[in-house]
């Protein structure tokens, strides 16, 4: 895939998504799985243990069972993006810049293309202008060929028979456009639909997931990852039997419900080392549906239910053949400011010190453990540490910068002798000279929109188009 002025395809970014975990875990993951999907086969269930114990062997290689030409993907554009506020003040979550010169939407898009899936729908709703623009410029412009496939953007629309034009949940988003999808699936003879989220970092061959789905003759397949004790209640959790059939699905459980979702992950000991650290299986929000199963669920059986995770899947596991498929590559849900911050900086692990994007102007500055986005300007004497600078759509000339400085105004970028650490700087921010952004008081959460910044989880977030005047201390 190619790269455009607003982000482009994500080949370089995808190469960096082998990060995460200890060196031992990385080595085990690469040697055992190579970032691929682990198939639950050849398992023995030990029933006299306190928890179900699964013993699995690495599955033998097998032929392809699925045809990518009969697979379509639906990428969900997400809701209001409240968890990533203020980065989502004027953009949809999948349009948030990541890794310097990409957008979150580039992750599932690139995974689709690299998996051979070229029949893609992107469903957008809130603040979707920049997302639509990015998709058009990156994937629809410049004569890009999709053979017999296409990328179609479906924006939330008021229907005559519907009082609520907005999507009421992940399933409702698909229901609103089921008439378009059904016609397309019939015309293209689509057999399986992959449903994806637009706010995650990972690299996956979706066709391996589809192949397991077909081999299992599953109505629904849920892609899962082992997770630890730190935040299991952030996810939908899955329990399955020795065949991989899902017995229970619980969305963001707490208390006794959370304890009931513990599983014995010893069968993954050869891949994740200390299995005691990973007592839960979390849904990635990635699903494969048989076409007839999806249409039946959306149109008939659960026509009044709006969300896959909280409403449909807990019921579907009781009535349908729902299977689990374990993914052992790097995966991070960047649904909060803290997780977004950590995941971005993790991209620097495979290079020394920083990740610098195209078109940057750097003048005798110090950059350490930071991500610097496209067309960023960092002046002499600046220090940027443990920070994410998303870059700029505006590239001012030296003459324009000089005129702004003479007029007492602040150019786009970072002015001289400014010190910044533990910060996210959104697009087109103007930060003056001799500014200090370090949150030395250790404030965890604060709102200062009139001054151009917020603080979330101790991380200072400079707003898009913000102006931080000379000498400001945050």
C-alpha positions in Angstrom: 0.0 0.0 0.0 1.1 3.5 -0.6 1.5 6.5 1.6 -0.4 9.8 1.2 -0.2 13.2 2.7 -2.6 12.3 5.4 -1.2 9.0 6.5 -1.2 6.4 3.8 -1.0 2.6 4.1 0.6 1.1 7.2 3.2 -1.3 6.0 6.0 0.2 8.1 3.7 0.4 11.1 2.5 -3.2 10.7 6.2 -4.2 10.7 6.4 -2.7 14.2 3.4 -4.5 15.6 5.5 -7.5 16.7 6.2 -5.5 19.9 4.9 -6.1 23.4 5.7 -8.4 26.3 9.0 -9.6 27.5 11.8 -10.8 25.2 11.0 -14.4 26.3 7.4 -13.9 25.3 8.3 -12.4 22.0 10.6 -15.3 21.2 8.0 -17.8 22.2 5.3 -16.1 20.2 7.5 -15.9 17.1 8.7 -19.4 17.3 5.4 -21.1 18.2 2.9 -18.9 16.3 4.8 -16.3 14.2 2.1 -13.8 15.1 -0.6 -16.2 13.8 -3.8 -17.6 15.1 -3.5 -20.6 17.4 -6.1 -23.3 16.6 -7.7 -25.2 19.5 -7.3 -28.8 18.4 -6.2 -32.1 19.8 -7.3 -31.1 23.3 -7.9 -33.2 26.4 -10.3 -32.0 29.1 -9.4 -32.8 32.7 -12.7 -32.7 34.5 -11.4 -33.4 38.1 -9.5 -30.1 38.3 -10.9 -27.0 40.0 -10.7 -25.3 36.7 -11.0 -26.8 33.3 -7.6 -27.8 32.1 -6.8 -27.9 28.4 -3.8 -29.6 26.9 -3.2 -28.7 23.3 -0.6 -29.6 20.7 0.5 -27.3 17.9 -1.9 -28.1 15.0 -0.4 -29.6 11.8 -0.4 -27.5 8.6 -3.6 -27.7 6.6 -4.9 -26.7 3.3 -7.0 -23.6 2.7 -10.7 -24.0 3.4 -11.9 -20.5 2.6 -11.9 -18.3 -0.5 -11.0 -14.7 0.2 -13.1 -13.7 -2.8 -16.2 -14.8 -0.8 -15.3 -12.9 2.4 -16.3 -9.3 3.1 -15.1 -7.1 6.0 -17.1 -4.5 8.0 -15.0 -2.0 10.0 -16.9 -0.2 12.7 -16.1 3.4 13.1 -16.9 3.5 16.8 -19.0 5.8 19.0 -18.4 9.2 20.4 -14.8 8.4 21.4 -15.3 9.6 25.0 -12.5 7.4 26.2 -10.0 9.1 23.9 -11.2 12.6 24.6 -9.9 15.3 23.9 -8.2 13.6 20.8 -11.7 12.8 19.5 -13.1 16.4 20.0 -13.2 16.9 16.2 -12.5 13.5 14.8 -13.7 9.9 14.9 -11.6 7.4 16.9 -10.4 5.6 13.8 -9.1 8.9 12.5 -6.8 9.5 15.4 -3.2 9.6 14.2 -0.9 6.8 15.4 2.7 6.0 14.8 3.6 9.4 13.4 2.0 9.3 9.9 -0.8 6.8 10.1 -4.4 6.6 11.4 -6.0 3.9 13.5 -8.2 2.9 10.6 -5.0 2.0 8.6 -4.6 -1.1 10.9 -7.7 -3.1 9.9 -7.5 -1.8 6.4 -3.9 -3.0 5.9 -4.7 -6.3 7.6 -7.6 -6.8 5.2 -5.5 -6.1 2.1 -2.6 -8.2 3.3 -5.1 -11.0 4.0 -6.5 -10.8 0.5 -9.8 -9.4 1.5 -10.8 -6.5 -0.8 -14.5 -6.2 -0.2 -14.6 -3.7 2.7 -17.3 -1.5 4.3 -16.4 1.2 6.8 -19.3 2.4 9.0 -18.8 5.9 10.3 -20.9 8.1 12.6 -19.4 10.7 14.9 -17.1 13.5 13.7 -16.4 11.4 10.5 -15.2 14.2 8.2 -11.5 13.6 8.6 -12.0 9.8 8.6 -13.9 10.0 5.3 -11.2 12.3 3.9 -8.4 10.0 4.9 -10.1 6.9 3.5 -10.8 8.7 0.2 -7.2 10.1 -0.2 -5.5 7.0 0.9 -7.5 4.1 -0.5 -9.9 5.5 -3.1 -7.8 8.1 -4.9 -4.8 7.8 -7.3 -6.2 5.0 -9.4 -6.0 2.3 -6.7 -7.2 -1.0 -8.1 -9.4 -3.4 -6.0 -10.0 -5.9 -8.8 -13.6 -7.0 -8.2 -13.6 -5.5 -4.7 -14.2 -2.1 -3.3 -14.0 0.1 -0.2 -17.3 1.7 0.7 -18.0 4.2 3.5 -21.4 4.1 5.0 -22.3 7.0 7.2 -25.1 7.0 9.8 -28.2 8.2 8.0 -31.8 9.0 9.2 -34.2 6.5 7.8 -37.9 7.3 7.2 -39.0 4.3 9.3 -36.5 5.0 12.1 -36.8 7.6 14.8 -33.2 7.1 15.9 -30.8 7.8 13.0 -27.7 7.2 15.0 -26.3 3.7 15.5 -27.4 2.4 18.8 -24.6 -0.2 19.0 -22.3 -2.4 17.0 -25.0 -4.7 15.8 -27.4 -1.8 15.1 -24.8 -0.2 12.9 -24.9 -3.2 10.6 -28.7 -3.5 10.9 -29.1 0.1 9.7 -27.4 -0.8 6.4 -28.4 -4.5 6.1 -30.4 -3.7 3.0 -27.2 -2.5 1.3 -25.0 -5.3 2.7 -27.5 -8.1 1.8 -27.8 -7.0 -1.8 -24.0 -6.7 -2.1 -23.5 -10.2 -0.4 -25.9 -11.8 -2.8 -24.4 -10.1 -5.8 -20.8 -11.0 -4.9 -21.8 -14.5 -3.5 -20.3 -13.6 -0.1 -20.2 -16.5 2.4 -18.5 -15.1 5.5 -18.3 -11.6 7.1 -15.5 -10.4 9.2 -16.5 -7.7 11.7 -13.6 -5.5 12.9 -13.0 -2.6 15.3 -11.2 0.6 14.3 -9.4 1.3 17.6 -6.8 -1.5 18.0 -3.2 -2.1 17.2 -2.2 -5.6 15.9 -1.3 -7.5 12.8 -3.4 -10.5 11.8 -4.0 -12.6 8.7 -7.8 -12.6 8.8 -8.0 -15.5 6.4 -6.4 -17.8 8.9 -9.2 -16.9 11.3 -11.8 -17.5 8.5 -10.2 -20.8 7.6 -10.6 -22.0 11.2 -14.2 -20.7 11.2 -15.0 -22.8 8.1 -13.2 -25.9 9.4 -15.2 -25.7 12.6 -18.4 -25.2 10.7 -19.1 -22.3 13.2 -21.9 -19.9 12.9 -19.8 -17.3 14.7 -16.1 -17.3 15.6 -14.6 -14.9 18.2 -10.9 -14.0 18.1 -9.5 -14.0 21.7 -6.3 -13.1 23.5 -5.1 -14.1 27.0 -5.2 -11.2 29.4 -3.9 -10.6 32.9 -5.3 -9.3 36.2 -4.7 -5.6 35.5 -7.8 -4.8 33.5 -10.0 -7.8 32.6 -13.1 -5.8 33.3 -12.3 -3.6 30.3 -13.1 -6.5 27.9 -15.7 -9.0 26.9 -14.5 -12.3 28.5 -14.9 -15.8 27.0 -15.1 -19.3 28.4 -14.9 -22.3 26.1 -14.8 -26.1 26.3 -12.1 -28.6 25.1 -13.3 -28.3 21.5 -13.1 -24.5 21.5 -16.9 -24.1 21.6 -17.8 -20.9 23.6 -19.9 -21.7 26.6 -20.2 -18.3 28.1 -19.6 -14.7 27.0 -19.7 -11.9 29.6 -19.2 -8.2 28.6 -16.9 -6.3 31.1 -17.8 -8.4 34.1 -17.0 -7.4 37.7 -17.1 -9.1 41.1 -18.5 -12.6 41.2 -19.2 -12.5 37.4 -15.5 -11.7 36.8 -14.3 -14.6 39.0 -16.6 -17.0 37.1 -14.8 -16.1 33.9 -11.4 -17.4 35.0 -9.9 -20.1 32.8 -6.9 -22.4 33.1 -4.5 -21.3 30.4 -1.9 -24.0 31.0 -2.4 -25.3 27.5 -0.7 -22.1 26.3 2.3 -22.5 28.5 4.7 -23.1 25.6 3.7 -19.7 24.2 3.1 -17.3 27.1 5.4 -18.7 29.8 3.9 -18.1 33.2 0.2 -18.9 32.5 -0.8 -17.8 36.0 -0.4 -14.2 34.9 -3.1 -14.7 32.2 -6.2 -16.2 33.8 -8.7 -14.7 31.4 -9.6 -14.9 27.7 -10.7 -11.6 26.2 -12.6 -11.0 23.0 -10.7 -8.8 20.6 -14.0 -7.5 19.2 -13.1 -9.4 16.0 -15.8 -11.8 14.8 -16.5 -14.0 11.8 -20.1 -14.7 10.9 -21.6 -17.1 8.4 -23.7 -14.9 6.1 -27.0 -16.6 6.9 -26.2 -16.5 10.7 -25.5 -12.8 10.6 -28.6 -12.0 8.6 -30.8 -14.2 10.9 -29.4 -12.6 14.0 -29.6 -9.0 12.8 -33.0 -9.2 11.0 -35.0 -11.8 13.0 -33.8 -13.6 16.1 -32.3 -10.6 17.9 -33.8 -7.8 15.9 -34.4 -5.7 19.1 -30.8 -6.1 20.4 -28.3 -3.5 19.4 -24.8 -4.5 20.6 -22.8 -7.7 19.9 -20.8 -7.7 23.1 -23.3 -6.8 25.7 -26.5 -8.2 24.2 -26.2 -10.6 21.3 -23.1 -12.8 22.0 -24.1 -13.8 25.6 -27.4 -15.1 24.1 -25.9 -16.5 20.8 -23.5 -18.9 22.6 -26.6 -20.7 24.0 -28.3 -21.2 20.6 -25.5 -21.1 17.9 -22.3 -22.9 17.3 -19.9 -20.2 18.5 -16.2 -21.0 18.5 -13.1 -19.3 20.0 -9.9 -18.8 18.1 -6.8 -17.7 20.1 -4.5 -15.0 18.8 -1.0 -14.9 20.2 0.5 -11.9 18.4 0.8 -8.4 19.7 -2.5 -6.7 20.4 -3.5 -3.6 22.2 -6.9 -1.9 22.5 -6.1 1.8 22.5 -9.5 2.8 23.9 -8.1 5.1 26.6 -5.6 8.0 26.7 -3.2 5.9 28.8 -3.3 2.8 26.5 -3.0 5.0 23.4 0.0 6.8 24.9 1.7 3.5 25.9 1.0 1.8 22.6 2.4 4.7 20.5 5.6 4.9 22.5 6.0 1.1 22.3 6.5 1.6 18.6 9.9 3.0 19.4 11.2 -0.2 20.9 12.6 -1.6 17.6 14.5 1.6 16.8 16.8 3.8 18.9 15.2 6.6 20.8 12.4 7.9 18.6 10.1 7.4 15.6 10.4 10.3 13.2 7.9 10.7 10.3 8.3 12.3 6.9 8.6 16.0 6.3 9.8 17.0 9.7 12.0 20.1 10.4 14.2 19.4 13.4 16.8 22.0 14.4 19.4 21.1 17.0 16.9 19.5 19.4 16.8 16.5 21.7 14.2 13.8 21.1 14.1 10.7 23.3 11.5 7.9 23.4 9.0 9.9 21.4 6.9 9.6 18.2 7.0 12.6 15.9 4.3 12.9 13.2 4.5 14.2 9.7 5.5 17.8 8.9 6.4 18.5 12.6 8.6 21.5 13.4 10.8 21.4 16.5 13.1 24.3 17.0 16.6 24.6 18.4 17.2 23.9 22.1 14.0 21.9 22.5 13.8 18.7 24.5 11.0 16.2 23.7 10.9 13.1 25.9 8.3 10.3 26.4 5.9 12.2 24.2 3.7 11.9 21.0 3.6 14.7 18.5 1.0 14.0 15.9 2.3 16.5 13.3 0.6 19.1 11.1 -1.5 19.5 8.0 0.0 23.0 7.7 3.7 23.4 6.6 4.7 27.0 7.1 7.7 28.4 5.2 10.7 30.0 6.9 9.4 33.3 5.7 5.9 32.7 7.1 7.4 31.6 10.4 9.6 34.8 10.6 6.6 37.0 10.0 4.6 35.3 12.7 7.4 35.6 15.2 7.9 39.3 14.4 4.1 39.9 14.9 4.3 38.2 18.3 2.4 35.1 17.1 3.2 31.4 17.5 4.0 29.3 14.4 2.8 25.7 14.0 5.2 23.4 15.9 7.4 23.8 18.9 9.4 27.0 19.6 12.9 27.4 20.8 14.1 26.1 24.2 10.8 24.4 25.0 10.9 21.4 27.3 8.2 18.7 26.9 7.8 15.3 28.5 4.9 12.8 29.1 2.7 14.7 26.6 0.4 14.1 23.6 0.5 17.0 21.1 -2.4 16.9 18.7 -2.4 18.1 15.1 -1.5 21.7 14.2 -0.7 22.7 17.7 1.3 25.9 18.2 3.7 25.8 21.1 5.8 28.9 21.8 9.3 29.5 23.0 10.6 28.7 26.5 7.5 26.6 27.3 7.7 23.9 29.9 5.1 21.0 29.7 6.0 18.4 32.4 3.1 18.2 34.8 5.6 18.5 37.7 2.7 18.7 40.2 1.6 15.2 39.2 -2.0 16.1 38.5 -4.0 13.1 37.2 -7.0 14.7 35.6 -7.7 18.4 34.7 -9.7 20.3 32.1 -8.3 23.6 30.7 -9.8 23.8 27.2 -9.6 27.6 27.2 -5.8 27.3 27.7 -5.6 24.5 25.0 -4.9 21.4 27.1 -6.3 18.6 29.2 -4.7 16.2 31.6 -5.7 12.5 31.6 -4.1 9.8 33.7 -1.2 12.2 34.4 -0.6 12.8 30.6 -0.9 16.3 29.3 -2.9 16.4 26.0 -2.4 19.5 23.9 -5.5 20.0 21.8 -5.7 20.2 18.1 -5.0 23.7 16.8 -4.2 24.8 20.3 -2.0 27.9 20.9 0.4 27.7 23.9 2.0 31.1 24.4 5.7 31.8 25.1 6.8 31.1 28.6 3.8 28.9 29.6 4.4 26.4 32.3 2.1 23.3 32.5 
